[in-house]
Amino acid sequence: MTSHRVPRRGTRCGTRVLLEGPDHGRRAYVEAQDTGALYSDAEKVSTLTQRYGMIRMQALGADESVAFIRRVAGGL
């Protein structure tokens, strides 16, 4: 089982978890306010995976995140 999680902070659609099982079947779990849904439809899971990929591409790496936080904290 492989799992990737995008936390709720900073996203409008809440927590997302992308799962791939030993059978290579993909699933996506999405939480929103007061609700959650598990998707297994290949087209829907593909769309959610692409969105997650775009978010990951824009995210800072660990070292860049530390540098950013220090810059912002230094400006306070």
C-alpha positions as CSV (number, residue, x, y, z in Angstrom):
1,M,0.0,0.0,0.0
2,T,1.3,3.4,-1.0
3,S,-0.2,6.6,0.5
4,H,0.3,10.3,-0.1
5,R,-1.4,12.8,2.1
6,V,-2.0,16.5,1.5
7,P,-3.0,18.2,4.8
8,R,-6.0,20.5,5.1
9,R,-4.0,23.6,5.8
10,G,-3.8,25.9,2.8
11,T,-6.2,24.0,0.6
12,R,-9.8,24.8,-0.1
13,C,-10.9,21.1,-0.4
14,G,-9.5,19.7,2.8
15,T,-7.3,16.7,3.3
16,R,-6.7,14.4,0.4
17,V,-5.1,10.9,0.6
18,L,-4.1,9.1,-2.5
19,L,-3.7,5.3,-2.1
20,E,-2.4,2.5,-4.3
21,G,-2.9,-1.0,-3.2
22,P,-1.0,-4.2,-3.9
23,D,-3.3,-4.8,-6.9
24,H,-2.1,-1.4,-8.2
25,G,-5.7,-0.2,-7.9
26,R,-5.8,3.5,-7.0
27,R,-8.2,5.2,-4.6
28,A,-8.5,8.7,-3.4
29,Y,-10.0,9.9,-0.1
30,V,-11.1,13.5,0.1
31,E,-12.3,15.4,3.2
32,A,-14.2,18.6,3.3
33,Q,-16.1,20.3,6.1
34,D,-18.3,17.8,7.8
35,T,-17.9,15.1,5.1
36,G,-15.5,12.8,3.4
37,A,-15.6,10.6,0.3
38,L,-13.6,7.6,-1.0
39,Y,-13.2,7.5,-4.8
40,S,-12.2,4.4,-6.8
41,D,-13.4,5.6,-10.3
42,A,-10.2,5.7,-12.4
43,E,-11.1,9.0,-14.1
44,K,-11.9,10.8,-10.8
45,V,-8.8,9.4,-9.1
46,S,-6.7,10.5,-12.1
47,T,-8.1,14.1,-11.8
48,L,-7.4,14.2,-8.1
49,T,-3.9,12.8,-8.6
50,Q,-3.2,15.5,-11.2
51,R,-4.3,18.2,-8.9
52,Y,-2.2,16.8,-6.1
53,G,0.8,16.7,-8.5
54,M,0.3,20.4,-9.3
55,I,0.3,21.3,-5.6
56,R,3.4,19.2,-5.0
57,M,5.3,20.9,-7.9
58,Q,4.6,24.3,-6.4
59,A,5.5,23.3,-2.8
60,L,8.8,24.4,-1.4
61,G,11.3,21.7,-0.4
62,A,12.3,21.3,3.3
63,D,15.4,23.6,3.1
64,E,13.5,26.2,1.1
65,S,10.7,26.1,3.6
66,V,13.0,26.7,6.5
67,A,14.7,29.6,4.7
68,F,11.2,31.1,3.9
69,I,10.0,30.8,7.5
70,R,13.2,32.4,8.7
71,R,12.8,35.3,6.2
72,V,9.2,35.9,7.2
73,A,9.9,35.6,11.0
74,G,12.9,38.0,10.6
75,G,10.6,40.6,9.0
76,L,8.2,40.6,12.0
